[in-house]
Amino acid sequence: EYEREAYVSDIDSYARLTFNRNIQVQPALGLSLEADPRRWRDVDHTLRTRTSEPMAVLELKFERRAPSWMVALVSRLELQRLSFSKYCYGLSDEMELPAFRTAAVGA
């Protein structure tokens, strides 16, 4: 689960920018898609991300070529391209950090 803030360009054929925040995970306890609101656990905790604050995933999406404004944004903010799968990150988090899972369930 996560919160998404999305922006779409009005001047390009297809270009969009999204921020994904508050990325959370919990294991499925059966075939139901119902989630227990008390079992969500943050994936962006500072131990896992090695940051001092919760992170946001920025996605830049476009067809064929990045628009010039997007290239300028990446350059100006000195952004680096990284691969990030919310699903794989959450699965890895569940398997590698059982102490956080136990603490979150007891909260």
Rosetta blueprint (number, residue, H / E / L):
1 E L
2 Y L
3 E E
4 R E
5 E E
6 A E
7 Y E
8 V E
9 S L
10 D L
11 I L
12 D L
13 S L
14 Y L
15 A E
16 R E
17 L E
18 T E
19 F E
20 N E
21 R E
22 N L
23 I L
24 Q E
25 V E
26 Q L
27 P L
28 A L
29 L L
30 G L
31 L L
32 S L
33 L L
34 E L
35 A L
36 D L
37 P L
38 R L
39 R L
40 W L
41 R E
42 D E
43 V L
44 D L
45 H L
46 T H
47 L H
48 R H
49 T H
50 R L
51 T L
52 S L
53 E L
54 P L
55 M L
56 A L
57 V E
58 L E
59 E E
60 L E
61 K E
62 F E
63 E L
64 R L
65 R L
66 A L
67 P L
68 S H
69 W H
70 M H
71 V H
72 A H
73 L H
74 V H
75 S H
76 R H
77 L L
78 E L
79 L L
80 Q L
81 R L
82 L L
83 S L
84 F L
85 S L
86 K H
87 Y H
88 C H
89 Y H
90 G H
91 L H
92 S H
93 D H
94 E H
95 M H
96 E H
97 L L
98 P H
99 A H
100 F H
101 R H
102 T H
103 A H
104 A H
105 V H
106 G H
107 A L
